[in-house]
């Protein structure tokens, strides 16, 4: 390989490096400018504290978004009677001009999976109040409109694969009786395979659409081996997050309860964690959860920016009532290679959550690939040259040519 060809190859690779770096930075800048151009400031109403709003859930099917909003007054009572003219939704500051569907509070269907602890530690008042609370919750749900499922967990139910007392489906009189039989007549037993039963319930919810939640009533912890518990916790958390199903974890308040795990599952999935001060308070808490789910405003719309650019979208819901109001915010992550983020975040449970890749995460792999493209031909050529030298036979040195020396003396004439 001549010096000129080496220099040319080096210049070519350096040029490719510069191009890759500039391309990554340019694409990141384009994403930032694009997001900035969409950022038209939302005219927020005057917030005097009389109205409060919270995004209780966000579900995404590609670029079709469904928001669930909880709107209350200063006393915590649900604000009814709002129409789509009272609520504006913005993505990255850009107004969503058309809703595909708007469901007022109290009219939206819900799909609920109840997971109930039937381990021996629930004996006495706790199981009595759990049964009362579960039945009260089901009474709140509407026939043919709302869906429900009931799962119970202990080792006996798991071994006999009878955790599912009521499959997820629309309620009617027959299914209510089936649910109540499972709630009232399932006996207690050893063990508490909570996470595995929750996973099975989540797969049941996966088969239906709409506002889906899981409510778990327990007084303790998962009794599986520690490594299995950590593995199952991660799997349940990821599954619930990917399906957009919040986990409502209700702790019956015992010293043995794994409070940290329940908090992390609720927080990571945008659910709620409740600690019950006494068994008698359980029904009140569970009923309040059911009422809250039913009194949500639901807005379905198509994203105004349906581009997989890797940018995390900021969603704001601005609520106006008269001359005052408030706003609630959330976000969701869009798939894509280029992003303006600085890396994926981690929750306390170690599960990756909303985040995005930095330009460096794109540039360095490209740089490595270009480096390999440059180095590979050189290494191959050197290897061939070395192999050729090793394969050539040894040649004996040729003797130097000699000239005959003239003899001394002169010839006779």
N, C-alpha and C positions, 0 to 999 in steps of 0.2 A: 504493500500500500504506500503510495507516494505521499510526500509531505503536503502536496497541493490537495489531494483527495481527502486526507485527514482533516485539513483545515476547513475544506468545504463542508464535510460532514458535521464538524463541530459547530460551524456557523449555522447550519441548517437546524441542528438540535437546539441551539441557544435561541434561534428565532422561534421555534415551536414552543419552547418554554415561555418566552415572553408573550407569545400569542395566547397560550392557555391561561396564563395569569391575568392578562388583560381581559380575556373573554369572561372569566369567572367574576372579576370585579365589575365588568360592565353589566352582566346579567343581574348581579346583586343590586347595582345602582338602578337598573331598569325596574326591578321589583319595588325598590323603595320609592322611586318617582311615581310608579303606577299607584302604589298605596297612598302616596301623598296627594296625587291628583284626585283620588276618590274621596279624600278626607274633607268633606264639606261640613263645616261645624253644625252640629245639631243644636237647634234653638231650645235649650233646656228651659222648662217652666220654672217659675219661682217655687222653691221647695220650702214650705212652712211647717213640715212635719205632719201634716194632716193626712197625707197619703203615703203609704210605703209599698214598694214593689220589689219582688225577688224573682229571678229566673230559677224556677225549681227544677227545670229539666230542659235539655237540648238534645234532640235526636237528629241525625243527619243520614240521609240516603243519597249518596253522591252529593249533588248540590241542591237537593230538596231539604229544607230545614223546617223542623217543627219545634216551636218554643212553647213551654208551659210556664205561665206567669201566675204568681200569687200576689194579689193586690189587696191590701188591708187598710183600715183606717187607724187612727192613733190608738184606739183601744184594742186593736188586733182583730177586729171583726172584718169579714170579707166584704169588699166593696162590690156590689152587684150593679147591673144595669149599664155597664160600660159597653160601647160599641167599637167597631174598628176605627171610627173617627177619633176616638179618645186615646188610641195607642199607636205610636209611630215606631217603626223598627229601622235601625240603621246598621249597616255593615261597613266597618272602617270609615264611618262618617257619611256614607252614601245612603240616602233614603231608599227603602224598599217601597216602590210605588204601587205594588199590587199584591194582595194576599190571595193565595189560592183557596184558603179556608180560614174562617174565623169562628171559634166556638166560645160563646160567653161562659162565664163562671156557672158551675152547677149543671152544665149540659154535656160536658165532655166525658166520654166513656173511659174507664180505667180497667187495667188488667193486673190483678194482684195475686201474688203467690205467698201464702202463709207457710212459714217453716216453724214448727213448734217442737220444743224440747220435751221429750217424754222419758228422760233418764230418771233414775231412782231419787236423785237429789231434789227433784221437783215434787216430791211427796208432800201431802198436807195442803196448806192454803195456796201454795204456789200453783199446783196443777189445777185446783178448783178455780182460781182467778184466771189462769191462762185459758181454760175452757170457756169461762164466761166472756172474757175479752174477745176471743176468737169468734164466738157466736155473735157478739154485739157488732163486731166489725163486718161480718157477713150480712147482717141485717141492714147495714147502710147501703150495700150494693144493690143495684137495680136489675131485675130480671130482664134477660135478652139484651140489655145495654152493656152491663159490666161483666167482665170475665173474672173467675176466681179459680184457684187451685190450692189444695191443702197437702202439705208434706209434714211428716213427723219423723223424729230421729231418736233412735237408741240402737244398740247392737242387734237386738232381736229383729227389729224391723229391717235393718240393713241386710242381715244374713238371709232373711226370707224374702227380700226384695219387695217389701210391702210398705215402703215409705210413702208412696203416692196414694193418699187416701181419696183425693179428688183431682183428676187431671185438669189442666188449665182449659177452661172453656166457658161459654156463656152460662149464666145462672138461670135456673128455673126451679120449680118446686121439687122435682125429683132429685136434681143435683144438690139442692140445699139439704135434703134429707140424707143423702149420701155423705155430704161433708160433716153434718152434725153427728152421724153415727161414728165416723172416723175420729172426730174430736172427743166425743163423750165416752166411747167404749174401748179405745186403744189403751192397753195396760202399760204401766211403767216397766222399765227393764234397765239392766246395766249398760254403761257406755254412752258416749255422746258424740257420734260421728257427724258433727254439725256441718263441716265444710263440704263433705262429700254429698250430703243431702241437699245443701244449698246449690251445689253445682248441678245436680239432677233437676232441681226446680228451675234453674236458669235456662237449661236446655228446653224445659217445657215452655217457658216464656218466649224462647226464641221462635217458636212456631207461630206466634201471634204478633199482630202489629198494634200500634196505638201507645197510649201512656202506660208503660209497664213498670211495676215496682215489686220489690220483694220485702216482706216484713218478717223479721226473725225474732221470736220470743225465746229467751234462754236464761238460765241462772248460772251457767258455768262456762266451761271451755271445751274445745275439742279434745277427746281423750286418746287420739291416735299418737303414734310416736312423734317426737319433736321434729325430726327431719320431714316426716310425712305431712305434719301440720303446716310447716313453712312452705312446702311445695304446694299443698292444696290451697293455702291462703293466697299464694301468688296466682295460681290458676283461676280461682274464683274471682279475685279482684280484676284480673285482666279480662276475663269473660264478661263480667258485669259491665266493665268500662266500655269494651268494644260493642256490646249490645245496647249501650245507653240505658241500662237498668240500674237505678239507684237502690242501694241497700239501706233499709231502715232497721237498725240494730237496737233491740230493746233488751236492756240488761236488768234482770230481776234482782240485782244488787246483793250478791253474796261475795264473801271473801275469796272464793275460788274462781270467780269469773275472770276471764281474760279480757279485761277492760281495754287494754291497749290495742289488741287485735280488732275488737269490735269498733273502736273509734277509727282506726285506720281504714277498715273496710267501708265504713260509712263516708268518711271524708273523701277517700279516693274516688268513690263512685257518685259523688254529689248527693248522697243520701243524708240520713240523720242518725244521730246516736242519742238514745234516751236511757237514763238510769232511773229505775223505779225505786222510790224511797221505801215503799211497802207494797205487798201483794194487792192490797185493797185499792191502790192507785193505778194498777195496771190497766184496768178497763178504761178509765178516763183518758189515759195517754194513748192507748190504741185507737179509741174512738176519735180522738182529736186528729190523729194521723189520717184516718179515713175521711174525715170531713175536709181536711186540708186538701187531700188529693182530688176530691170531687169539686172543690171550689176554686179551680184554676181556669184561667183564660188560656186557650190554645190558639196559636197562630202558625199557619203553614204557608211557606213562601219559597220561591226559587231564588237562590243567591244572585245578586246583581253582577257578580264577578265570577262566573263559572270557569275558572282557569286553575289548573293544578300547578301552581307556582311555588308551593311549599311554604306559603306565608300563613301565619296564624291570624285568623279573622277575628276582629273585635266586634261583638254584637251588643248593641244598646237598644233597650226598649224604653221609650219615653212616654210616660203616662200623664195625660192632662185631664183635670177635672175643674172646670171653671177657669179661674185665672191662676190656679196653682197646680202642682203636680210633683212628679219625681221621676227618677230613671233607675233602671237596673241593668247590669252589665254581665256579660259572660264572653266566652271565646271558644273557637274550635280550630282544629289543625287541618290543613289541607295538604294532601300528598304532593310531592314534587321534589326536584333535585336542588334547585336554587332557592335559597331562603335568606331572609335578613336576620334570622335568630342567631343565638350564640351557643346552641347546643341543647340537647334534650335534657329536661329536668327529671328528677327522681322524686317519688313520694317517699314518705317515711318507711313505707313497706318495701321500698326497693324496686317498685314497679315503675317503668318508664311512663311518663305522662306527657302532657302537651309540651311541645318544644320543637326545635327545628335545627337544621344543619347550618353551620357557618360556611362562608366561602372557602376558608382554609381546608375544611373537610372535603371539599370538592377538588381544590387545586393540588394538594399533595398527592392524592392517588393518580391524578393526571401526570404530575411531574414524575412520579415513580415509573409510570408506564412509558413515558418518553425516554427516561434514562435507560430503561431496559431495552428499548428499541435502538438506542445508540450503542450500548455496550455489547449487545448480543452479537452483531456482525464482527466486531473487533475480537471478541473472545473466540468465536468460531474460527476466524482466520488464523489466529495464533495457535489454536489447537491443531488445525490442519497442518500448519507449518511444522509444529513440533512432531506430529505423527510422521510427516514426510522425512524429517531428519532421522528419526529413530528407525525408519524402514530402509533407508539407503545403505548398500553394502560398503564395507571398508575397502579403499583402493590403495595399493602399495605405491609408495613414491617412485617416480621415474628417475633413473640415474641421469646425472647431468652429462650433456654431450661433451666429448673431449677431442682436441685436435692433435694429430700425431706430431711428435717432436722431430725436427730434422736432425740427421746424424752429422757429427763434426767431421771436418776435412773436406778436400776438393776432389773432384773426379779427374782421372788421367785423360789426357787427350789421345 
